[in-house]
Amino acid sequence: MKNALTIDLEDWYHPELVKRHVPEDPEPQIAESTHRILGLLGRRRVRATFFILGDVARRHPGLIRAIRDEGHEIASHGMTHAPLWDLDYDGLDRELKTFREVMAAVLGPEASIAGFRAPTFSMDNRTRYAMKCLVDNGYLYDTSIFPVKNYMYGVKGAPCALYRPDLNDLSRQDARSAILEFPLTVFEWGRVRIPVSGGFYLRAFPYFILKLLLRKINRMRPFVIYFHPWEVYPETQRVTGIGLKNYLITYYGVKNALGKIERLLQDFEFEPMNDVIQRATRAEYATGAGSGQRLL
């Protein structure tokens, strides 16, 4: 089964847990860390989806073109990495329109952007205005919802498979909805949902456990893996003064993360998210998505 491999293209100073402690004029590392990822994907002949931060595209247009030229899907991670709870409809609308303008300047006016991932997975029922804003801006899918609640983000009770979200309650399905949600992958153990799809969770789990859980998920549906260039780059600059908990969440396992990604590429099949969505809807892996419908 083909699964979705996704990279959130942001630099080491963008994450919510560190950004208030970053020195002025931080030195970018995005080019070096991303080229390391591109090298791995090229060797393994794997294509992925890159959720591009608009500020990164504006500062590093050549990097974005390199990603596109190697056959990867280009999608949106917003413009400034502002979480949705710091915006409203008008603020997000401005970000999405500015992002389109930047990508047209970098990749040409024909650049097609179908997907979105919110910074810090900040799409939930507090920020559900954003889903309507995505629809109004022509997005076909979102992949921002964690179907388990933690202290920062998540939508309790949301479906674990691809679905069409009710714009008034993102935990519910609505077959008439104009947008698809590919939620971040969790392993369901009875009533317990365990995040396994990327970030800290991917770095923290021993590989044999991660592989076992993902194999079980693949018996039912495709999964999504996500990571950031800074968390698979051992030379990533560390930010201090953020407290032990946040430091561990941000940096634990960074040294060995790229090797873990390479093992995933060996043990599972991957492709860009839009391809997985088309395949999943045709094969009826998803609930409420519409069998046989070509969505992207």
MARMI-544330 format. One record per residue (C-alpha): z, y, x; residue in one letter; residue number from 1. Coordinates in Angstrom, 3 decimals, padded with zeros to 6 digits. Each point is the difference from the previous one (the first is absolute). Layout:
<rs>
{{Z,Y,X},'A',NUM}
...
</rs>
This chain:
<rs>
{{000.000,000.000,000.000},'M',1}
{{-000.898,003.465,001.268},'K',2}
{{002.869,002.487,000.249},'N',3}
{{000.097,003.771,000.448},'A',4}
{{000.698,001.395,003.462},'L',5}
{{000.972,003.669,-000.129},'T',6}
{{000.999,002.618,002.555},'I',7}
{{001.662,003.310,-000.902},'D',8}
{{-001.492,002.393,002.546},'L',9}
{{002.815,002.384,000.872},'E',10}
{{001.669,001.001,003.273},'D',11}
{{003.491,-000.762,001.299},'W',12}
{{001.413,003.303,-001.270},'Y',13}
{{-001.125,-000.372,-003.646},'H',14}
{{002.438,-002.590,-001.458},'P',15}
{{002.528,001.313,-002.500},'E',16}
{{002.983,-001.329,001.958},'L',17}
{{-000.862,001.900,003.196},'V',18}
{{-002.060,003.071,-000.889},'K',19}
{{002.974,002.376,-000.286},'R',20}
{{001.107,-000.909,003.532},'H',21}
{{-003.339,000.362,001.783},'V',22}
{{-000.299,002.720,002.678},'P',23}
{{-002.482,002.835,-000.402},'E',24}
{{-003.578,-000.761,001.083},'D',25}
{{000.416,-003.783,000.301},'P',26}
{{-002.456,-001.794,002.253},'E',27}
{{-002.401,-002.151,-002.064},'P',28}
{{-000.332,-003.699,000.743},'Q',29}
{{-002.248,-000.902,-002.924},'I',30}
{{-003.202,-000.462,001.999},'A',31}
{{001.490,-002.375,002.564},'E',32}
{{001.888,-002.082,-002.560},'S',33}
{{-002.945,-000.214,-002.412},'T',34}
{{-002.524,-001.000,002.652},'H',35}
{{002.306,-002.879,000.892},'R',36}
{{-000.164,-001.155,-003.625},'I',37}
{{-003.773,000.448,-000.132},'L',38}
{{-000.316,-002.116,003.131},'G',39}
{{001.980,-002.822,-001.585},'L',40}
{{-001.974,000.159,-003.254},'L',41}
{{-003.263,000.043,001.918},'G',42}
{{000.942,-003.076,002.025},'R',43}
{{001.026,-001.844,-003.152},'R',44}
{{-002.989,001.302,-001.992},'R',45}
{{002.254,001.182,-002.799},'V',46}
{{-000.643,003.035,-002.170},'R',47}
{{002.889,001.900,-001.573},'A',48}
{{000.783,003.012,-002.169},'T',49}
{{001.276,003.098,001.784},'F',50}
{{001.999,002.367,-002.208},'F',51}
{{-000.734,003.231,001.825},'I',52}
{{002.353,002.960,000.115},'L',53}
{{-002.073,003.157,-000.425},'G',54}
{{001.832,001.880,002.749},'D',55}
{{-000.870,-002.810,002.426},'V',56}
{{-003.665,000.099,-001.053},'A',57}
{{-000.120,003.753,000.528},'R',58}
{{001.462,-000.285,003.515},'R',59}
{{-001.768,-003.207,001.055},'H',60}
{{-003.404,-000.117,-001.736},'P',61}
{{-001.503,-002.225,002.685},'G',62}
{{002.664,-002.626,-000.626},'L',63}
{{-000.816,-000.080,-003.718},'I',64}
{{-003.697,-000.384,000.733},'R',65}
{{000.780,-002.865,002.395},'A',66}
{{001.954,-001.766,-002.753},'I',67}
{{-002.876,000.478,-002.449},'R',68}
{{-002.630,-001.089,002.525},'D',69}
{{001.805,-003.307,000.576},'E',70}
{{-000.384,-000.866,-003.679},'G',71}
{{003.502,000.705,-001.283},'H',72}
{{000.716,001.464,-003.429},'E',73}
{{001.155,003.620,-000.049},'I',74}
{{002.642,000.844,-002.622},'A',75}
{{002.514,002.805,-000.553},'S',76}
{{003.609,000.356,001.137},'H',77}
{{000.168,003.585,-001.232},'G',78}
{{-000.395,003.160,002.012},'M',79}
{{003.394,000.895,001.494},'T',80}
{{002.187,-003.106,-000.449},'H',81}
{{002.052,001.814,-002.628},'A',82}
{{001.632,-002.626,-002.249},'P',83}
{{-000.930,000.278,-003.652},'L',84}
{{003.538,001.021,-000.972},'W',85}
{{-000.530,003.204,002.046},'D',86}
{{-003.197,000.816,-001.926},'L',87}
{{-001.052,000.436,-003.612},'D',88}
{{-003.365,-000.566,-001.704},'Y',89}
{{-001.490,003.245,001.302},'D',90}
{{001.316,-000.561,003.512},'G',91}
{{-001.424,-003.508,000.202},'L',92}
{{-003.257,001.163,-001.539},'D',93}
{{-000.365,002.568,002.787},'R',94}
{{000.778,-002.645,002.626},'E',95}
{{-002.585,-002.419,-001.397},'L',96}
{{-002.702,002.649,-000.213},'K',97}
{{000.721,001.236,003.529},'T',98}
{{-000.084,-003.590,001.236},'F',99}
{{-003.456,-000.478,-001.552},'R',100}
{{-001.228,003.180,001.684},'E',101}
{{001.324,-001.104,003.388},'V',102}
{{-001.522,-003.463,-000.300},'M',103}
{{-003.353,001.459,-001.058},'A',104}
{{000.073,002.201,003.101},'A',105}
{{000.933,-002.928,002.243},'V',106}
{{-002.113,-002.803,-001.500},'L',107}
{{-002.629,001.848,-002.007},'G',108}
{{-000.250,000.895,-003.694},'P',109}
{{-000.892,-003.590,-000.898},'E',110}
{{003.432,-001.270,001.093},'A',111}
{{001.432,-002.204,-002.749},'S',112}
{{003.769,-000.113,-000.529},'I',113}
{{001.174,-002.499,-002.627},'A',114}
{{003.621,-000.736,000.903},'G',115}
{{003.297,001.815,000.503},'F',116}
{{003.396,-000.823,001.453},'R',117}
{{002.863,002.446,-000.469},'A',118}
{{002.069,001.018,003.030},'P',119}
{{003.331,-001.857,000.082},'T',120}
{{-001.156,-002.133,-002.970},'F',121}
{{001.185,002.889,-002.162},'S',122}
{{-001.929,-001.050,-003.123},'M',123}
{{002.537,-000.925,-002.671},'D',124}
{{000.940,001.054,-003.511},'N',125}
{{001.515,003.230,001.317},'R',126}
{{-003.395,000.922,001.426},'T',127}
{{-002.289,-001.660,-002.543},'R',128}
{{-001.895,003.295,-000.384},'Y',129}
{{-001.735,-001.076,003.212},'A',130}
{{-001.775,-002.960,-001.588},'M',131}
{{-001.677,002.287,-002.534},'K',132}
{{-000.895,002.392,002.814},'C',133}
{{-001.694,-002.864,001.857},'L',134}
{{-002.002,-000.900,-003.105},'V',135}
{{-001.016,003.629,-000.483},'D',136}
{{-001.179,000.133,003.621},'N',137}
{{-002.157,-003.101,-000.319},'G',138}
{{002.123,-002.576,001.818},'Y',139}
{{-000.572,-003.601,-001.041},'L',140}
{{003.104,-001.630,001.421},'Y',141}
{{003.480,000.793,001.269},'D',142}
{{002.201,-002.128,002.254},'T',143}
{{003.292,001.886,000.113},'S',144}
{{002.351,-001.921,-002.271},'I',145}
{{002.696,-002.281,001.383},'F',146}
{{000.937,-002.342,-002.885},'P',147}
{{003.616,-000.050,001.161},'V',148}
{{002.425,002.922,000.162},'K',149}
{{001.801,001.121,003.147},'N',150}
{{001.844,003.182,000.927},'Y',151}
{{-003.225,001.920,000.697},'M',152}
{{-002.804,-001.341,-002.166},'Y',153}
{{-001.174,-002.733,-002.343},'G',154}
{{-000.686,-000.726,-003.681},'V',155}
{{002.380,-002.599,-001.375},'K',156}
{{-001.751,-002.622,-002.100},'G',157}
{{-003.545,001.028,000.899},'A',158}
{{-002.571,-002.817,000.140},'P',159}
{{-000.430,-001.724,003.360},'C',160}
{{-003.753,-000.587,-000.411},'A',161}
{{-002.886,002.404,-000.432},'L',162}
{{000.290,001.820,-003.340},'Y',163}
{{-001.016,003.050,-002.009},'R',164}
{{003.100,002.212,-000.291},'P',165}
{{001.165,001.809,-003.105},'D',166}
{{-000.063,003.652,001.074},'L',167}
{{003.197,000.649,-001.968},'N',168}
{{001.924,-002.961,001.462},'D',169}
{{-001.256,-001.404,003.286},'L',170}
{{001.967,-003.216,-000.458},'S',171}
{{-002.208,-000.900,-002.966},'R',172}
{{-003.638,-001.014,-000.309},'Q',173}
{{-002.662,001.745,-002.053},'D',174}
{{-003.398,-001.702,-000.165},'A',175}
{{-001.587,003.361,-000.909},'R',176}
{{001.192,001.720,003.177},'S',177}
{{-002.762,001.445,002.177},'A',178}
{{001.707,-000.877,003.290},'I',179}
{{001.189,-003.194,001.663},'L',180}
{{003.257,-000.507,001.851},'E',181}
{{000.198,-002.463,002.903},'F',182}
{{003.794,-000.152,000.484},'P',183}
{{001.558,-000.667,003.375},'L',184}
{{000.693,-003.683,000.457},'T',185}
{{003.388,-001.532,-000.732},'V',186}
{{001.067,-003.636,-000.003},'F',187}
{{001.574,-001.037,-003.307},'E',188}
{{002.980,-002.321,000.347},'W',189}
{{001.313,-000.466,-003.501},'G',190}
{{000.964,003.479,-001.150},'R',191}
{{000.177,001.296,003.566},'V',192}
{{-002.952,001.849,001.511},'R',193}
{{-000.232,000.102,003.796},'I',194}
{{-002.357,002.542,001.652},'P',195}
{{-002.192,-001.667,002.621},'V',196}
{{-003.136,002.109,000.147},'S',197}
{{000.481,002.259,002.996},'G',198}
{{001.931,002.714,001.746},'G',199}
{{003.616,-000.842,000.809},'F',200}
{{-000.170,-003.173,-002.081},'Y',201}
{{-002.889,-001.387,002.035},'L',202}
{{001.634,000.991,003.286},'R',203}
{{003.403,-001.425,-000.938},'A',204}
{{-000.939,-003.451,-001.321},'F',205}
{{-000.434,-002.798,002.550},'P',206}
{{-003.666,-000.924,-000.037},'Y',207}
{{000.497,-003.561,-001.257},'F',208}
{{001.832,001.309,-003.094},'I',209}
{{-002.606,002.686,-000.609},'L',210}
{{-002.797,-002.561,000.237},'K',211}
{{001.787,-002.400,-002.364},'L',212}
{{000.569,002.658,-002.667},'L',213}
{{-003.554,001.345,000.220},'L',214}
{{-001.414,-003.531,-000.288},'R',215}
{{001.967,-000.489,-003.208},'K',216}
{{-001.244,003.329,-001.383},'I',217}
{{-003.599,-000.944,000.856},'N',218}
{{000.242,-003.000,-002.294},'R',219}
{{000.098,002.466,-002.889},'M',220}
{{-001.679,003.234,001.084},'R',221}
{{-001.140,002.125,002.933},'P',222}
{{002.590,002.003,001.897},'F',223}
{{-000.164,003.349,001.771},'V',224}
{{001.175,000.704,003.536},'I',225}
{{000.681,003.582,001.063},'Y',226}
{{001.079,001.607,003.243},'F',227}
{{-000.215,003.292,001.895},'H',228}
{{-001.498,000.548,003.463},'P',229}
{{003.325,001.295,001.351},'W',230}
{{001.865,-003.185,-000.955},'E',231}
{{-002.307,-002.333,001.940},'V',232}
{{-000.087,002.216,003.122},'Y',233}
{{002.869,-000.720,002.429},'P',234}
{{-000.432,003.402,001.654},'E',235}
{{000.736,001.835,-003.276},'T',236}
{{002.281,002.959,000.618},'Q',237}
{{003.455,-000.623,-001.471},'R',238}
{{001.780,002.675,-002.011},'V',239}
{{003.753,000.260,000.514},'T',240}
{{002.691,001.452,-002.235},'G',241}
{{-001.132,-001.888,-003.114},'I',242}
{{002.950,-002.407,-000.200},'G',243}
{{000.153,-003.672,000.906},'L',244}
{{-001.230,-001.286,-003.377},'K',245}
{{-003.098,002.205,-000.045},'N',246}
{{-000.652,-000.684,003.682},'Y',247}
{{-000.031,-003.756,-000.599},'L',248}
{{-002.173,000.318,-003.114},'I',249}
{{-002.497,002.094,001.941},'T',250}
{{-000.116,-001.707,003.388},'Y',251}
{{001.366,-003.544,-000.255},'Y',252}
{{-002.643,-002.488,001.144},'G',253}
{{-002.586,002.569,001.098},'V',254}
{{-000.363,-001.646,003.409},'K',255}
{{-001.313,-003.273,-001.454},'N',256}
{{-001.622,001.230,-003.219},'A',257}
{{-003.625,-000.004,001.154},'L',258}
{{000.362,-003.588,001.182},'G',259}
{{001.323,-000.919,-003.441},'K',260}
{{-003.013,001.683,-001.613},'I',261}
{{-002.297,-001.995,002.286},'E',262}
{{001.668,-003.240,-001.099},'R',263}
{{-000.530,000.988,-003.634},'L',264}
{{-003.691,000.545,000.735},'L',265}
{{-000.132,-003.515,001.465},'Q',266}
{{001.828,-001.692,-002.873},'D',267}
{{-001.388,001.858,-003.049},'F',268}
{{-003.280,001.511,-001.175},'E',269}
{{-000.278,003.756,-000.503},'F',270}
{{-002.449,002.610,-001.227},'E',271}
{{000.133,003.604,-001.290},'P',272}
{{001.995,000.603,-003.154},'M',273}
{{-002.987,000.973,-002.150},'N',274}
{{-001.620,-003.356,000.826},'D',275}
{{003.190,-001.875,-000.901},'V',276}
{{000.203,001.842,-003.318},'I',277}
{{-003.572,-000.905,-000.912},'Q',278}
{{000.556,-003.625,000.983},'R',279}
{{003.348,-000.186,-001.808},'A',280}
{{-001.260,001.436,-003.264},'T',281}
{{-003.026,-002.270,-000.014},'R',282}
{{002.191,-003.050,000.628},'A',283}
{{002.630,001.113,-002.533},'E',284}
{{002.844,000.125,002.516},'Y',285}
{{001.142,003.243,-001.581},'A',286}
{{001.650,000.600,-003.351},'T',287}
{{-001.478,002.594,-002.307},'G',288}
{{-002.790,000.996,002.384},'A',289}
{{-002.962,-001.243,-001.970},'G',290}
{{-001.750,-003.226,000.963},'S',291}
{{-003.383,000.320,001.660},'G',292}
{{000.073,003.775,000.126},'Q',293}
{{-001.399,001.677,003.110},'R',294}
{{002.490,002.753,000.608},'L',295}
{{-001.012,001.639,003.283},'L',296}
</rs>
